[in-house]
């Protein structure tokens, strides 16, 4: 597969997507491709999958991992979640009203198993195709939504935050979410608005100092207005990305998504990797006083992944 490092006009210097506006919300057409590669027979996904991703902004892939690989990933995630509260570093984020782990950031640095998963051709190889570039991990995390009390994630575009607070210049990034529990329509799965990736919502409200300290628990700045979400949902519909443990969901950085709270007995968790194009590395934040911490936005360890084939095993 040929990998291009195509750059756009004034890639780093111009703010192509102004946001965090002081007095209004604004919507503008996307300036970047969604699918950056042309499909060919040697692509890592089918033509139909490529067309689905380009049209809808996401792709659900199943049956990629063997049972022992899934067991390895699930048990490793459980050990991370069970870290003694007294020993949790700053990149372990808890639920707003409890000591339950909500998110573990820098997943690939906390665990060799998840570092290996991030580099796997089933993830990084697909990301290279979708972005038509070498890729690196901009952010990684373990999302955990415990049964009965897992809180919701409000509707948002990841790119809006990465652009405003991390300095990601353009929409040349993709997220890969590996489901580590069965995700049904009942236990707070990822919800998406298909086709929403084609419009950028410039959000209302300037970025407060250290906004990440509160936004990781409950995001209030950098989210669309309810009426805007209503219009998008009425025009484009809603979908859920469900599947058994081991399912992988790829979604474009600008696709609107969120998830409900989980009041079922069944927990929901996933390993989450943000693949950014090497040509799209962060600059100064476009709408924040300073960049977010390194455990939220990789700025200093940017190196292209060498995709690895083969089965994942415990270290």
PEHUDA-V261998 format. One line per field, one symbol per residue. ss: DSSP state (h for helix, s for strand, l for the rest). phi: phi as a letter, one per 30 degrees, with the letter a starting at -180 (. if undefined). burial: 1 if it has 24 or more other ideal C-beta (glycine too) atoms within 12 Angstrom, else 0. A space follows every 50 residues. Layout:
BEGIN
ss = ???
phi = ???
burial = ???
END
This chain:
BEGIN
ss = llllllllllllllllllllsllllsssslllllllllllllllllhhhh hhhhhhlsssslllllhhhhhhhhhhhhhhhlllhhhllllsssllllll ssssslhhhhlhhhhhhhhshhhhhhhhhhhlllssssssssssslllls llsssslhhhhhhhhhllllllssssssslllsllllllssslllhhhss sslslllllllhhhhllllllllllhhhhhhhhhhhllssslsllllsss ssllllsssllslllllsssssssssshhhllllllllllllllllllll lllllllslllllll
phi = .dccceccehecdcddbeahddbacbbbddccdccdcddbdcddbdeddd dddddciaacbbicbdddddddddddddddddeeedcddddcccdebacd dcbcdhedcdbdddddddddddcddddeddchadbbddabaccbcddibd ddcdeaceeeddddcciddbdbbbcbccdcbdccdcciddcbcdidddbc cdddjddddheddcddcadbcibddedddedddddcibbcccldejdccc bddcddaaaddccddcdbbacbbcccdedcddcdedaadaddeddcbdbc bdbddceccjddbdd
burial = 10100000001000111011100010100111111110000011100011 01110111111001100011011101100110000000001111100001 11111111111011111111111111111111111111111111110011 11111111111111111111111111111111110011111111111111 11111010001100110010111110011001100001111110111111 11111111111100001111111111111111001111001110111110 000110100001000
END
